[in-house]
Amino acid sequence: MSLMQPSIDELLEKADNDKYLLCAVASERARDINDMMRGQRDRAIALQSATQIAQLAGRKPLSLAMEEIERDEIGYDHEAFTAAKI
């Protein structure tokens, strides 16, 4: 039983079973989410209730990124990644 949801096995399948690729994709997306949350904080306060903001603020950007990977909402360009490794 995995304590992490989504499980690491499911996430690795989305990243060609490459843990380093999974880490790179997830960390890049988490940085994007973090930047977006910082930049949109004032706007969010004006548009959403305090309860909604608290629910989103309680979530870590990396957790959100992993969930997006599991749902196939984000991915990577395999050719660009391969070229970068060479």
C-alpha positions, 0 to 999 in steps of 0.5 A: 500500500502506498502512502502517497497518492497518486502512487509512485508506480502510476507516476513512473508509468507516465514518465517512461519509468524514469525517476529523474524525468518524473522529478524534472517534469514535476519540479518544473510544473511545481515551480510554475504553480508556485509562481502562479500562486504568488502572482495571483494571490491578490487577485484570488483574494478579490475573487474567491471566498476565504474558504476556497483560498484556504483549501488551495493554499493548504496544498503543496505545489509539488502535490498538485503537479503530481496529480496533474501528471497522473491525470495526463494534464501535463507531459513533456516533449520526449524529443526535446528531453532526449536531445538535452540528455545527449 
